[in-house]
Amino acid sequence: MQFDIPIQAQVPSGLAAMHNFMMDHDPNDIDHHLDGGEDDFDPSPGQPQENKFSTLADGAITQAEKNQAGMILHK
């Protein structure tokens, strides 16, 4: 769903508040989601990652990407 910019601006702080609340009340909650395998952790955090669509975190937004986003927004 699309939300106005003022609402979108509140999402990160809301997620941070939820995270802090969960960590205060059950700091070991994530343990049952992880099986302890190597696949549970990002081997190179913050580095570009390849996927079937494109390379994530790889430089500035191109004009083609801006055009594609514009088409989606104006449907």
Kinemage of the C-alpha trace (Angstrom):
@kinemage 1
@onewidth
@group {chain A} dominant
@subgroup {mainchain}
@vectorlist {calphas} color= white
{ca met a 1} P 0.000 0.000 0.000
{ca gln a 2} L 1.102 3.534 -0.571
{ca phe a 3} L 1.165 6.014 2.272
{ca asp a 4} L 1.811 9.739 2.412
{ca ile a 5} L 5.390 10.855 3.105
{ca pro a 6} L 4.633 12.002 6.703
{ca ile a 7} L 3.435 8.464 7.519
{ca gln a 8} L 6.418 6.865 5.748
{ca ala a 9} L 8.753 9.089 7.765
{ca gln a 10} L 7.336 7.623 10.991
{ca val a 11} L 7.919 3.983 10.008
{ca pro a 12} L 11.645 3.702 10.936
{ca ser a 13} L 11.167 5.178 14.394
{ca gly a 14} L 8.104 2.979 14.936
{ca leu a 15} L 10.064 -0.131 13.960
{ca ala a 16} L 12.933 0.907 16.234
{ca ala a 17} L 10.484 1.360 19.120
{ca met a 18} L 8.990 -2.087 18.482
{ca his a 19} L 12.471 -3.624 18.342
{ca asn a 20} L 13.464 -1.982 21.632
{ca phe a 21} L 10.222 -3.103 23.286
{ca met a 22} L 10.790 -6.702 22.189
{ca met a 23} L 14.417 -6.643 23.315
{ca asp a 24} L 13.379 -5.283 26.729
{ca his a 25} L 10.751 -7.995 27.220
{ca asp a 26} L 12.411 -11.023 25.575
{ca pro a 27} L 15.988 -10.450 24.392
{ca asn a 28} L 16.359 -14.128 23.406
{ca asp a 29} L 13.282 -14.143 21.154
{ca ile a 30} L 15.321 -14.361 17.942
{ca asp a 31} L 17.105 -17.520 19.088
{ca his a 32} L 14.192 -19.775 18.145
{ca his a 33} L 14.167 -18.315 14.600
{ca leu a 34} L 17.792 -19.228 13.980
{ca asp a 35} L 18.929 -22.814 13.636
{ca gly a 36} L 22.574 -21.875 14.127
{ca gly a 37} L 23.570 -22.535 10.527
{ca glu a 38} L 25.897 -20.378 8.473
{ca asp a 39} L 22.981 -19.338 6.213
{ca asp a 40} L 21.400 -17.384 9.074
{ca phe a 41} L 23.977 -14.613 8.890
{ca asp a 42} L 25.028 -12.225 6.131
{ca pro a 43} L 28.678 -13.047 5.379
{ca ser a 44} L 29.365 -9.543 4.071
{ca pro a 45} L 26.945 -7.052 5.627
{ca gly a 46} L 26.561 -3.787 3.743
{ca gln a 47} L 28.102 -5.132 0.553
{ca pro a 48} L 26.255 -5.347 -2.790
{ca gln a 49} L 24.214 -8.534 -3.134
{ca glu a 50} L 23.200 -10.115 -6.438
{ca asn a 51} L 19.653 -11.363 -6.914
{ca lys a 52} L 17.447 -12.290 -9.858
{ca phe a 53} L 16.371 -8.676 -10.375
{ca ser a 54} L 19.520 -6.599 -10.034
{ca thr a 55} L 22.391 -5.760 -7.734
{ca leu a 56} L 21.237 -4.361 -4.422
{ca ala a 57} L 23.071 -1.392 -2.877
{ca asp a 58} L 25.016 -0.751 -6.060
{ca gly a 59} L 25.405 2.976 -6.560
{ca ala a 60} L 22.991 5.752 -7.428
{ca ile a 61} L 19.551 5.239 -8.946
{ca thr a 62} L 19.691 5.171 -12.743
{ca gln a 63} L 17.338 7.085 -15.027
{ca ala a 64} L 15.817 3.767 -16.163
{ca glu a 65} L 15.002 2.906 -12.542
{ca lys a 66} L 13.434 6.342 -12.037
{ca asn a 67} L 11.310 5.870 -15.155
{ca gln a 68} L 10.184 2.409 -14.019
{ca ala a 69} L 9.238 3.748 -10.569
{ca gly a 70} L 7.344 6.611 -12.186
{ca met a 71} L 5.303 4.182 -14.281
{ca ile a 72} L 4.375 2.198 -11.157
{ca leu a 73} L 3.335 5.331 -9.247
{ca his a 74} L 1.149 6.657 -12.069
{ca lys a 75} L -0.900 3.504 -12.682
